[in-house]
Amino acid sequence: MRLQFFGFFGFVFLIVQYVQLVRGESALVAAQMVSPLALVTMPAARAAAPVPPSGSGQGPWWSADFS
């Protein structure tokens, strides 16, 4: 969970830097451009957390014990 948190905010930080430095927008405009991403992604992530994995209840295929 912490990795997702830092990954998301690192991504938002880089997108804001791109909008300011490459596209030449102000900080306020950059924040307005990124705000829909945060407003949609964060509630969706909280809603998706309690969804159980589908299938036999073992989790994703990469977590299976193949030995």
N, C-alpha and C positions, 0 to 999 in steps of 0.2 A: 504494500500500500504506500509506503514511503517513497519507493522508487517511482511509482506513478505520479505522486504528488510533485516530486522534484522534477520529473520529466516534463510534466505539463507546464509548470511555471518556468522551467528553462526554455521550453518551446515558445511560450508567450513572450518571454524576455527577448529571445532572438527575433521573433516576428516584429516586436515593437522597435528594436534596433534597426531592422531592415527598412521598415516604413519610414523611420526618421532619417536614416543616413543615405539610403539609396534612392528612395522616392522623394525625399526632401520635405516631408510633412512635419508639422509641429507636433509637440508632445501630446497636446490635447486631441488633435485629429488622429494620431496613432492610437491613443487609448480608445477613442470612439470606434476605430476600425477593428480593434481586437475584442472589444466588450461583447459582441454577439457570440464569439467563440467561447468565452468563459461562461456567459449566461446560459448557453445550451449544454456545454460539455459537463460542467460540474453537477447540475441536478441529474443529468442522465447517468453519470457514473454512480451517484449515490443510489439511484433507483435500480440500477443493474446489479449492484453488489449482492443483494439477497437472492438473486435468481440461481437456483441449483443447476448443476451441470446436467445435460440430457444424457440419455442412455442408461447404462446399468448402475449408475451411481458411483462409479469409480473415478470420475473426473475426466479430464482430457486424455486423449490417446497418448501424449508424451509423458504422462505421469504413471502409466501402467508399468507393472513389474513384469518384464519379459523373461526373467530367469527361470 
